[in-house]
Amino acid sequence: MQKGKASTPHIGIYGRRNNGKSSLINQLAGQDIAIVSDFAGTTTDPVKKSFEITGFGPVVLIDTAGIDDEGELGQKRIAKTKASIKSIDLGILVITDNHFDSFEANVIKSFQKTDTPFFIVHNKSDQSELKTDLAQKLQGKYGCKIISHSTFTNGQAEMIIDAIKKTIPESAYSTPSLVGDLVQYGDIVLLITPIDIEAPEGRLILPQVQAIRDILDNDAICIVLKEREVDSFLKQTDIKPALAITDSQIFTKADASIPRDIPLTSFSIVLARFKGDFDAYLQGTPKLNDLQNGDRILLLESCTHHVACDDIGRVKIPRWISAFTGKEHEYEVVAGLNDLPRPITDYALVIQCGGCMITRKQLVNRIKPAIEAGIPVTNYGMAIAYVQGIYKRAVAPFTKQPDSSDDYL
């Protein structure tokens, strides 16, 4: 359920305290899922609530603290409210009593900075009607829809839902194909999935499951096996797959086993193109050559998990990079969407995981500060392929360039 929730379109509700944000959420959901009170400041930290929009699909509504909160604790709540904007696909700004000033303008600036579409709801219009001149002013300045609304008037929820359907970007709910442009009807795709200490008990990890489903959706044939069975399978069956996808941790074994005329990549690199800023990754990965002694490297994991003794982000990647550069580096791992422990400019390189547990919008905004600051960014799979000398082969399926050598260019 948590995985489905993480990849579902997120809609954030913002506004001053006691503007009726929680009441609006309850009205949209058709049930009391948010606490409503006449006292300002009832909602503290952002709270996520899932519900289904008929004719659209599941969404996650985020109920946030008031943007006009006060005091030291209130400022912390406001900071969390603003931080949540990086994670949403659509913003709804709630105003009342025709009141719009710097608080609301700053929220819209945050929407614009993160390329988040939004519309404005003038709530409690049964108490104070939306003035025509304010509506025209806001529409002219921001080009967004303004809705006059009251939770006590029948049919008002449908106006909001209709605006959600029309405003939310298609990328928030459509699911592009992972490998649909690489395979055709009847093609065989080989998935190499090691079952090691980090593999979850009794199931496959999410990227592997997503790949299986995507291959089947594209009317191709999926064959799943462990790395120890690859050589015997290819020899005994004489099957030539159209594509092979491996776990990045066994890239060298897969590279040795899969013939050069069969395209080979990894689950992490597939996700890098699917969710991340792939062009930025392609530019940033070769910067591994430029790392110096004492450079600080940031590894971003988009989920939280039990850390094994040979953890990929905390142990393996640092070990492989240090062996590749022959230098000493400092490594920091930040899990989930938590704040960074230091300014992004303190890092020489950022390495992002595949991001299977979050939306593309969340991942893009996660690495955006590094890109804007000129800090090279790469991806777990791409970094591993690079330091192990098989980078060109690993990205060749997506760059349409022939795999002619194993150098680091």
N, C-alpha and C positions, 0 to 999 in steps of 0.2 A: 504494500500500500504506500509506503514512504517513497519507493522508487517511482511509482506512478504519479504521486503527488508532486515530486520534484520536477518532473518533466511536463507537467500540466501548465497551461497558460496562467500566469499570475497577474492579478488585478489589484492594485493598491488604492486604498481610499484615504484621502488626505484632507485636512482642514483644521480649523481651530477647535478648541475644546467646546463641547456642548453644541456643536453644529449639527448633530444628528448622524454622524458617520455610522455608529453602531446600529442605529435604527434603520438606516438605509440598507445595511448588510442584511439585517433580519428580514426586511421587506423583500429584497431580491431573492433570498434563500427560501422564503415562505415559512420560516421557523425561527425560533429564538436561539440563534447560535452565537450572538454577541451580547455582552452585558450592557444593558441600557440603564442610565441613571440621569436624574436632573442635576446631579452634581458634576461640575467640570472636572476633567482629569480622571474619569473612571478607567479608561483604557490607558495602560502603561506601555509595556513593550509591544511591538507589532505582533499581532496574533493571526495565524493563518486558519482559514476555514474553507473546506471543500464543499462544493455543491454542483449540481448539474443544471446547465441552461438548456431548456428544451429546444431542440432544433439546432443546437450549437455543439454541446458537449460539456465535459467536466472543466471546471475552472477552480482556481484557488483565490479566494478573496482575502486581502490582508487589511485588517483593522489596525489603524495606527494611533499613536498618542497625538494629542493636539499640537499643532505647530506653534502655538502661542504659550506653551507651558512655561512655568516660572520656577525660579530657584535653581540651585545647583543640580538637584536630581532632575528637575524639569529639562535642563539643558542636555543632560545625558539622554533623556527620553527623545528629545528633538533630534539629537545626533543619530539615534537608532532609527527614527522615522525617516530621516533623509537618506540614511544608508540603505534602507529597504528599496529605494527607488532604483538602485542598480540591479535589483533582482526581478523587477516587474516588466510585464509586456504591455500593460496599459495602466494609465493613471486616471483617477477620478478625483477632481478637486471639489470639495464641498464648501460652499459659502452660504451665509444667511444674512438677512436684513440688508442686502445690497452692500455688504461690507467687503471691500477688496483693497488691500494696501501691500506693504512690503512683505508681510508674511506669505501671502498668496503668490506674489510676484517671485519670491525666492524659490518657492516650490516649483513653479513653472520653469524657472531657470534650470533647476535640477532635471526636470523632464527633458528640456531641450538639450542639455549637456549629454544626456545618456540616450538621445534619440528615441525617447519614449512618447508615443502618441497619447493624447489625453483629451478629456472634455470636462466641462465645468457644470456642476449641479447647484442651482440656487435652491437650497432646501428650506423647509418650513414656509413655503410660499402661501400657506393658508393664513399665516400671521403677518407676513410682509411680502407683497407681490414684487416680482422682479421688475425693476425699472427698465424701460426700453432703451434709454440712453446708456445705461451701464452695459446692457447686453450688446448693443451695437459697438460700444467702445472696446469691449473684450474680444468680440468677434473680429473687429478690424485689426487689433493689435496682435492677437495670437492665432487667428484663423481657425479657432476651435468651435465646437458646438456648445451652446449654452442651453441648459434645460431647466425650466421652472418646475419645481417638484414639491410634493407634500406626501409624507407617509400616511396621511389620513384621507387621501383622495384615491378612490378606486381607479385602477388602470394605470396609475403612475409608474409602477414597476416595469410595465411593458415598454414604456418610453426609454427607461434606463437600459434595459436589456437590448432593445433595438439599437441604441447608440453604441453599446458594447460590441455588438455584432458588426456594425459598420466601421468602427474605429480601430478595433484591435487588428494588428497586422497579420496577414495570412501565415507568416513565418512562425507565429506563436503557436499555432495549432496544426499546421500542415506538417507532415513527416516526409521530408525528402529521402530518397533512397541512399543507403550506404554504398552499395556497389552496383546499382542498377545500370550505370553507364559503362560498367566494366564487363558485364556478363550478358549473355543472350539466352534465349529459350533453349533448355536442354544442356547448357554448359555445366560442367562439374567444378565445384569449388571445394578445395581441401582446407579444412580448419584444423590447425595443429594446436591442441589445448593440453598443456601439461597439468597433471594432477599432483601438485606439490603441497608443501606445508601451508602455503597461502591460499590454496583453493578452498572455498567454503564446503562444509560437510554436506554431501548428498545433492549438490547442485552445481551448475556452472555459473561463472561470473556474468554480470549483466552484458558487457560488450559481446561476449560469445553468444549469448541468447539472442541479442539484437541482430547479430550477423546471420544466425541461422534463420530467423524469421524473414529478414530482408532477402536472403537468397531464395527462400521458398516463394516469397511474394513476387519475385522476378522470374518465376517458373524455371529456376535452375535447380541443380541437384547438389545437395550438401552432404559431404562426407566428413565426419568428425573422428579424429583419432589422436592419440598421444604421440609425443615426439619419438618414442622408441619404436613405434610401429610404422613410421613413414617409409623407411627404406624397404622393408619387406613388402609393404602394401604396393608401392610403385613397381617393384620387381615382379611380384606374383600376379598382379592384375593387368599390367601393361597399360594402365589408364593414364592419360595425360590431362591433368586438370587445366581449366582455362585460367585459374587463379588460385594461389595459395595464400592463406592468411594465418599468421602465427602469433603466439604470445611473444611480446618483445624480449622477454627474459631469455628466450632460447633462440634468438635470432641467428647466432652462429651455427647452431645445430641445424636449423631449418635451411639456412643458406647452403650448407654442405649437402643436404639431402635432396633439395628441390633442384632439378635440372635448370640450367641458365635460361632456357627458352620458355620457362613457365614463370609468369609474373609472380613476385613474392612481396608481400607487405605485412604489416602487423595490425592487430585490433586497435591499438592505440593510435596508429597513423591514420587508419580509416576514420576514427572518431575525430582526429585533428582536422581533417578536411571537412567532416560532417558538421562540427560544432565550432571549432576554433577559427582564428584568423590565420588560415593556411599560408597565405603569402608572407605574413609576418614571420611565421615559423620557418619558412624556406629561407628567408633573409637572415634570421637570427641563429639558426643551427650552426652554420659554419663559424660563428664567433667563438665556438668552443676552442678553436685554434688559438685565440687571442688571450685566453685566460692567463693571469699572472699569479705569482705567489701572494697569498693573503686575500685574494678576491673572494667576496661573499656571494654565494649562489643560493637563490630562493627556489624551493620546490613547493608548488601549490597542488595540494590534493583537494578535490571537490567534495569528498565525503570523509566521514570519520569511521575508522575500522580498528579492530584489534590489531595491534602491532606485533608481527611475528619477529623471530630472532634474525631473519634474513630479509627484512622488509625491503621492498623495491625502492621506495623513496628515501628511506633513512639509511639504508645500508648498501644496497647493490649499485644504484646509480652513482652515489658519491664515490664508491670504490672504483667503478669503471672509469669515471671522469678523471679521478686523481691518477689512475694508472695511465690513462691516455695522455694527460698533460705533463705528467712527471713533476707536478708542483703540488704544494699544499694549499687547500682552499677551505673556507669556512662554509658549512652548509646549514641552512635553516629550512624547516618544513612547517608549513601552515596548513592545517586541515580544515575542511568545511569552507564557509565563506567568512571566516573570522578576520578581524582587522590584522594588518601586518604589524610586527613588533617594532619596526623602524621605517623611515622614509624609503620609498621605492628606489630613490637615487643612491642608496647605500649598497645596492646590489649590482654586480657585474653581469649577471645573467639570471633570467627567470625561466624555470622549467615547469610547465603546466601538465597535469595528467590529462587523460582522455576526456574527463568530465561527463562520464556516463550517467551520473546521478543528478545533474543539473540541466537547466535549459541553455540553449545557445546564447540567449541574451545575458544570462548570468555569467557564463564563461567569458564572453567577449568583454563584458564590463570588468571582469576580474583581471584581465591582462591589459586592458586599455591604458591604465596609468603608466605601466612600464613602456608601452609603445609610444605614448605621448612624450615620455621623458627620454626617449632614445635608448632605452635599455633593451638589449637583445632578448627575444623570447623564443622558446622552442617548446617541444612536447616530449613527454617521456619516451615514446617509441622512436621519435626522430633523433633524439639525443643518444639513445642507446645504439641505434643503427649507425650513427656517425662515428662514435668512438670505437665501434667494433668493425669499422671499415666496409660496411655494406649499405651506406646511406643512399648512394645513387640508385642501387637496385630497389631499395625499399620505397622510394618516392616515385620511381619511374612510372608505375601504373597511373599516377595522378598528374604527372608533369608531361606525359606523352614524349619523354625523351628516352632514347634507347639506353639500356644498361650496358655500357661498354667497358667499364672498369670498376675496380674497388677502391679507387683513391678517395680522398676527402674533399674533392672539389665540388 
